[in-house]
Structure formats: C-alpha cells, structure tokens
C-alpha cells in the first residue's frame, strides 16, 4: 500500500539515450518487433480516445506520415485501427514512406490521400521523430488547418519538430492534445516549449528497459504510472507524531515584506501556516508585522536585528517582498550568513537573490543547505553576475542554445546549491547533477495558468519553508513536494484552467490532501 503523499519518480531520457538503447536490438534483428510494439501502443491510445468520443468502428483517423521510422510506427498503428473498423487515411508528407509498413497499411484497407479528410476525428502527427534537428516547417497539406480545429491531435513519440532533448520548437510545430512516447519519456516533452506542445503524455513500453542507462533526470508524478516499469518513489512526507510539540514539529523563520510590499509577507506566512509547521516567526518591520499577525494571529512577530542575532529557527525563508530596501537586505544578509554557518535549510527568493552576488565575492558560492528559486529572468541576471555567457544562452527562451534543464544543472554546480527554476515545468537541480522535473498540470493536461499571477511565488516560498522545517529529506524531495502541493492547490481552484483566482486563494486551498493522486 502506498501513501497519498508519495510522489512517483519517472526516468527521463535524452533522445540519444533512447536511440542507443534501441541500437543493439535493431542489430539483433528485432527492429520490426520494436516498431510493432510502438505501433500497438499508439493504436491503443487512439482507440481509447475514440471510445471517449463515442465510437471506434466507422471513425476516421488520418496520419501525417514522414519517410522515417516515426511514420512507419503510425502506418502500423493505422493498420491495427483498421482491424477495429476505423476508416484510416495516410498523407505521405515526403511523397514516400517506410515500404513494409506502407504495404501492411494498404493490405489492411488503408488509403493514401493527398489532403486531410474533413471528417477526421483523430489526427496523428508522425512526420519526424527524435532524430530531427533544425527549423521545422509545417506541411502545407490541404485540409490540415481545418482538421486542427476539430480533430484530436495525437503525436507519435513527440510532436514533429520538438527537440527531444531541450524542448525547443519552432512556430510550425503542431500542438498535440496527447503524445504517445516510446520506450521512455523524452526530456524535450517536459522542458521548454515541448512541455506545453506535448499535451497529455502516455508511455508505451517497447522492451527497452534492460538497455536503458541510469539517468540523473526524473519526472515527478503523483500517479502510479503502471506503464513505466522503472518508476521509483520519492521520500514521503513525515507525518506529525502524537508526542510532537511545537518545536519538534518544526519552526520556520520568514524574512519578508517591506513598507512597499507588505502583502508578500502575509502570503508567505499564511502558506507556511496552512502547510503545517510547529511555529512561524516573521522577521519584519512593525507595520508589516501588524498586518500579518492580524491575519495570522498564531505568527510570532520579531523585530529585525542587523547585528546578526536572528531568531533561531529550523528553516529560513529570505526575500519575498523585501524590495530594494537596503536595511531589509542587510538584515537578510545577516540571516543568510547565520544559515551558511550553521547549515540550516535556507530559501532565497525574489529580492533575496540579490544576496548571491555578495556571497560569490565572500565565499565563492552558497552551500548545499541553500535553495534558490529564480524564474528565468532572475536566473539570467544571476548568469550575468557569474559572467557565464554559456549559461545565459541556455536560459534564453527562444535562442538556439536554449536548454532549461542543463541551465538549472549548470547554475546549481556553479553556486554549489540547490536550484528551483520556476516555469511551466519547474526544474529542481542538485549540485551532484541530479534533476527532478515537475510539469504543472490540470486534470492531466499541461498548464496551471492561474500560477502566472503576482504573489504565487510568495505562497510557494511559505510552503518550501514549512516543509524544510518539518522534513528530514534533501532539498530535492522537499522542493518536489512543495511544488506539487502548490500546483495541486491551484488546479483544484481552477479545474478549467481559466486563471480565475488570486494568490491568497491558494492559501485556503492548501491542505495535506492536496498532494493526493
């Protein structure tokens, strides 16, 4: 029996790793077996989609077919669907196709057409696969654009034109509602533009398991993922014991808020209280403390002390709402120095990220007890402080070297700390190069647009601080649980992904049950 708060960790691979795993099987003459297994997985997913739409028999399925193995997988899948009574059509985008699969498709009764038929209910995108690189041009096929407005798009292995490693994609890539990926999850389906172009992910086991390498990149999932034999489990959250008292439950100190941004402190403190922790201490000016304690009377308010005699807590959060106030930043600097000296968990967010520059001069970096939580813009500013042009190019959203996963890993190594790079897919990187990816989703579909609003990062900081104070695991586990709890609360508030809530509503939605599958 598994606990509700256990997160499943799915291995994630680069395209080259998948191809290398396939190579010995292909050399042993098992290429056709791999292809048919992939095709069956694709056909099974399409059949289930059609069943939800009302029928398989008589439904029209059309595939955009390229000349390589990706197109062959689709042709074999269409053959399987034809045996179940579907009307199957194939558009040969390059004017040719894998010969054996094309022959099987035609023997099954499939028809090659030059335009996408109007009644197409499922459109399979199988133009190019993991080996593609360069600027992808969408096929100018008659009927294609009309079909995209009515048909369910299913990508074969990955949306054509998405880089299997980085998730880079040009304007011509067709957004899929479902992607059936073969052998293992490709990194490009979770990173960059690929994270929102790939839709709901389905993994088809084609027998590569024994040949796949150990990977340092894993995806966080709340679901059992029974179709991935190599799925592992993260550390569950520690539950409160009957013998606990407020100090053994954990204490978190939050340095947040200023006269300019008092709301940030209220959001961070409220999130920490709602997450569950023995005691929350707010270090802030009197005007900020008064507002926060009025909203959360269980909070202990503490006057800032620039001499470094900070309140002793199990975990510390530095940054939300400090702004550019020199006094508040000096206070946060003293608290950071204390955390670096005693090794207690510390979160640096927002304005607190400005403290990194000083630590680079003083110590050359941070430490394994520190987690920084930048978004892409903030990460680019840190890259500037590091004078790391390669890192800057990796963090560009539309550049040819864009690679958020490797960027987070490089940033973590450079600063010798843990990194939580925020985005549609959050990248959590450890100094030892281990990476966890968490793709925000609502009811299985990618994206929680309500989190793209002011203050939601302050809520995440409060969750991070509370979990760091109450748990014993590494930042990888703690951050994964925090991000998941954050996104689950948002998805619960906004099941239709209409972005119809503010950050303060997240606090009310936080509860231990929010991490349940």
Buried (B, 14 or more C-beta within 10 A) or exposed (E): EEEEBBBBBBBBBBBEBBBBBBEEBBEEEBBEBBBBBBBBBBBBBBBEBBEEEEEBEEBBBBBBBBBBBBBBBBBBBBBBBBEBEBBBBBBBBEEEBBEEBBEBBBEBEBBBBEBBBEEBBBBBBBBBBBEBEEEBEBBEBEBBEEBBEEBBBBBBBBBBBBBBBBBBBBEEBBBBBBBBBBBBBBBBBBBBBBBBBBBBBBBBBBBBBEBBEEBBBBBBBBEEBEEBEBBEEBBBBBEBEEEBEEEEBBBBBBBBBBEEBBBBBBBBBBBBBBBBBBBBBBBBBEEBBEBBBEBBEEBBBBEBEEEEEBBEBBBBBBBBBBBEBEEBBEBBBBBBBBBBEEEBBBBBBBBBBBBBBEBBEEEEBBBBBBBBBBBBEBBBBBBEBBEBEEBBBBBBEEEEBBBBBBBBBBBBBBBBBBBBBBBBBBBBBBBEEBBBBBBBBBEEBBBBBBBEBEBBBBBBBBBBBBBBBBBEBBBBBBBBBBBBBBBBBBBBBBEEBEBEBBBBBBBEBBBBEBBEE
